[in-house]
């Protein structure tokens, strides 16, 4: 087990640097100074908060397994109240709050879709997926908890990811799967989709974007895709990213068995 250091480190980082630091980080939910639910990142490698202003997450699908690409990253987390670690003005989620999501359609160059694809060749050029390709978001039992994004211009109802503990703590992984409904192989490349998250009627995030590679190993193209989403779809924040805490924060995040859930 790593040693725990009672140290709070505050660092100012740019978006680009923050993405490098948080490549293996899970999503982190908190409440911002204006009372809005925000998304950031928590790193289990370093046991610290990376930031509280992440709007784009990147990852890699595994597979295909029987024609299905699948991944359960990033996981979703919220800190236990009373342990500190968030920057001034930020607070933990309320206790016993059902944290859920909705799949969201959004527009690029005048077209709206809830699921996009780029093959990774040439300049970044995302296009709406077409039948039979879908992205399924699910958790066990999938017969009860499943949402499908199909490239249409419609939002899609989600489900409750997990309910926070009495102290606001949450740690949960759900599954993201890309496949073709006719059992043909899904196209390799980068898939882009958006979700909004909520913790009850009064707390909701802005759109949060996911850029995941499937069957392609091109880190430069992946970073280009993330940069495209950040520049085209995400407004610049009012200030720079702040944050990072070690020590007592790590105790609250690890108490339920590390970074899987």
C-alpha positions in Angstrom: 0.0 0.0 0.0 1.3 3.5 -0.8 2.4 5.7 2.0 -0.1 8.5 2.7 1.4 12.0 3.0 -0.7 14.7 4.7 0.1 17.3 2.0 -2.1 19.5 -0.1 -0.5 20.6 -3.4 -2.0 23.4 -5.4 -0.9 23.6 -9.0 -2.0 25.7 -11.9 -2.0 23.8 -15.1 -3.0 24.4 -18.7 -5.6 22.2 -20.4 -3.0 20.4 -22.4 -0.9 19.6 -19.3 -3.9 18.6 -17.4 -4.8 16.1 -20.0 -1.4 14.5 -19.9 -1.5 14.3 -16.1 -5.0 12.8 -16.1 -4.7 10.2 -18.9 -5.4 7.4 -16.4 -7.8 9.3 -14.2 -11.4 8.6 -13.5 -14.2 11.2 -13.7 -14.8 13.1 -10.5 -18.1 14.9 -9.6 -18.4 17.9 -7.3 -20.4 21.1 -6.8 -18.9 24.3 -8.0 -18.9 27.8 -6.4 -22.0 28.7 -8.4 -23.9 25.7 -7.1 -23.6 23.8 -10.4 -22.5 20.2 -10.6 -19.1 20.0 -12.3 -16.9 17.2 -13.7 -13.2 16.8 -13.0 -10.6 14.0 -12.6 -9.2 11.9 -9.8 -6.0 9.9 -10.3 -5.7 6.6 -8.4 -2.0 6.4 -9.6 -1.1 9.4 -7.5 -4.1 9.5 -5.1 -5.0 13.0 -5.9 -7.5 15.3 -7.5 -6.2 16.3 -10.9 -8.7 19.0 -11.7 -12.4 20.1 -11.3 -12.9 21.4 -14.8 -12.8 18.5 -17.3 -15.3 18.5 -20.1 -13.5 16.0 -22.4 -12.5 12.4 -21.4 -10.4 10.1 -23.6 -10.0 6.3 -23.5 -9.4 3.2 -25.5 -12.0 0.5 -26.3 -10.8 -3.1 -25.9 -11.5 -5.8 -28.5 -13.3 -6.4 -30.7 -14.7 -9.4 -28.9 -17.2 -11.1 -31.2 -17.4 -7.8 -33.1 -17.9 -5.7 -30.0 -15.6 -3.0 -28.7 -16.0 -2.4 -25.0 -14.5 -0.4 -22.1 -15.5 0.6 -18.6 -13.4 3.7 -18.4 -13.6 6.3 -17.1 -15.1 5.3 -13.8 -17.2 7.8 -11.9 -16.4 9.1 -8.5 -17.3 11.6 -5.8 -15.3 12.4 -2.7 -16.6 11.7 0.8 -17.5 14.9 2.7 -15.3 16.1 5.5 -12.0 15.0 4.0 -11.0 18.1 2.1 -9.0 18.1 -1.1 -11.3 20.2 -3.3 -10.3 23.8 -4.1 -11.8 26.7 -2.2 -15.5 27.2 -3.1 -16.1 23.6 -4.3 -18.0 21.0 -2.2 -18.8 17.3 -2.4 -22.1 15.9 -3.7 -24.9 15.5 -1.2 -25.4 12.2 0.6 -27.8 9.6 -0.7 -28.1 11.3 -4.1 -28.9 9.3 -7.1 -26.3 10.2 -9.7 -27.5 9.6 -13.3 -27.0 10.7 -16.8 -28.6 11.3 -20.2 -27.1 10.8 -23.6 -27.1 14.1 -25.5 -27.2 15.0 -29.2 -25.0 17.9 -30.2 -24.1 19.7 -33.5 -21.0 19.9 -35.5 -21.0 21.9 -38.7 -24.8 22.2 -38.7 -25.4 18.5 -38.2 -26.8 17.0 -34.9 -26.1 13.5 -33.7 -25.8 11.6 -30.4 -22.8 9.5 -31.7 -20.0 10.4 -34.1 -17.1 8.6 -35.8 -13.8 9.5 -37.4 -11.6 6.9 -39.0 -8.4 8.7 -37.9 -7.1 9.5 -41.4 -6.3 13.0 -42.5 -7.6 16.0 -40.6 -10.1 15.4 -37.8 -13.5 14.9 -39.4 -16.2 13.5 -37.3 -19.5 12.3 -39.0 -22.7 10.9 -37.4 -22.7 7.1 -37.3 -25.3 5.4 -39.3 -27.1 2.1 -38.9 -26.2 -0.5 -37.9 -23.6 1.0 -35.6 -24.6 1.9 -32.0 -23.0 2.7 -28.7 -24.6 1.0 -25.7 -24.1 2.3 -22.2 -25.0 -0.2 -19.5 -24.5 -1.7 -16.1 -25.6 -5.0 -14.6 -28.3 -6.2 -15.0 -28.1 -4.8 -18.6 -31.7 -5.8 -19.2 -32.7 -3.1 -16.7 -29.9 -0.6 -17.2 -29.1 0.1 -20.8 -29.1 3.2 -23.1 -28.4 3.1 -26.8 -26.9 6.0 -28.9 -27.5 5.3 -32.5 -26.4 8.5 -34.4 -29.8 10.1 -34.4 -30.3 13.7 -33.5 -32.2 12.8 -30.3 -31.3 12.8 -26.7 -31.4 9.4 -25.0 -32.6 8.7 -21.4 -30.0 7.2 -19.1 -30.2 5.5 -15.8 -28.8 5.9 -12.2 -25.1 5.1 -12.2 -25.0 4.8 -8.4 -26.4 6.5 -5.3 -23.9 8.4 -3.1 -23.2 7.2 0.4 -24.4 9.1 3.4 -21.2 11.1 3.2 -21.4 11.8 -0.5 -18.9 9.1 -1.5 -19.4 7.4 -4.9 -17.2 5.0 -7.0 -18.7 3.1 -9.9 -17.7 1.8 -13.3 -20.3 1.2 -16.1 -19.8 -0.3 -19.5 -19.5 1.4 -22.9 -19.8 -0.9 -26.0 -19.7 -0.1 -29.7 -21.0 -2.7 -32.1 -23.1 -3.3 -35.2 -26.6 -4.6 -34.7 -26.3 -6.8 -37.7 -23.3 -8.6 -36.2 -20.8 -7.2 -38.8 -17.6 -5.6 -37.4 -17.9 -2.0 -36.2 -15.6 0.4 -37.9 -12.3 1.1 -36.3 -11.5 4.7 -35.5 -12.5 7.3 -32.9 -16.0 7.5 -31.4 -17.4 10.7 -29.9 -20.4 11.1 -27.7 -21.7 13.4 -25.0 -23.6 12.9 -21.7 -24.9 15.2 -19.0 -24.8 14.0 -15.4 -27.1 14.9 -12.5 -27.4 14.3 -8.8 -31.1 15.1 -8.4 -33.3 17.8 -9.9 -31.1 20.7 -8.7 -27.7 19.5 -9.8 -26.6 18.9 -13.4 -23.4 19.2 -15.4 -22.8 20.9 -18.7 -22.3 18.5 -21.6 -19.4 16.2 -21.0 -17.7 14.6 -24.1 -16.0 11.3 -24.6 -13.4 10.5 -27.3 -12.5 6.8 -27.4 -10.4 4.9 -29.9 -11.5 1.5 -31.2 -9.2 -0.8 -33.1 -6.7 2.0 -33.8 -3.3 2.8 -32.3 -2.5 6.4 -33.2 -1.9 8.5 -30.1 -1.3 11.6 -32.2 -4.6 11.3 -34.0 -6.3 10.6 -30.7 -4.9 13.8 -29.2 -5.9 15.7 -32.4 -9.4 14.4 -31.9 -9.5 15.6 -28.3 -8.1 19.0 -29.2 -10.8 19.3 -31.9 -13.5 18.6 -29.4 -12.0 21.0 -26.9 -11.7 23.8 -29.4 -15.0 23.4 -31.3 -17.4 22.2 -28.6 -16.1 23.3 -25.2 -16.1 27.0 -24.3 -13.0 28.3 -22.7 -13.3 28.4 -18.9 -13.4 31.6 -17.0 -10.0 30.8 -15.3 -7.3 28.2 -15.5 -7.5 24.7 -13.9 -6.6 24.5 -10.3 -6.1 21.8 -7.9 -4.5 18.7 -6.7 -4.5 17.1 -3.3 -2.7 14.2 -1.7 -2.9 12.4 1.5 -6.2 12.3 3.5 -8.0 12.6 0.2 -6.6 9.3 -0.9 -8.0 7.5 2.2 -11.5 8.4 1.3 -11.2 7.3 -2.3 -9.5 4.0 -1.5 -11.6 2.8 1.4 -13.8 0.7 -0.9 -11.2 -1.3 -2.6 -9.2 0.9 -5.0 -10.1 2.1 -8.5 -12.5 -0.6 -9.6 -16.2 -0.8 -8.8 
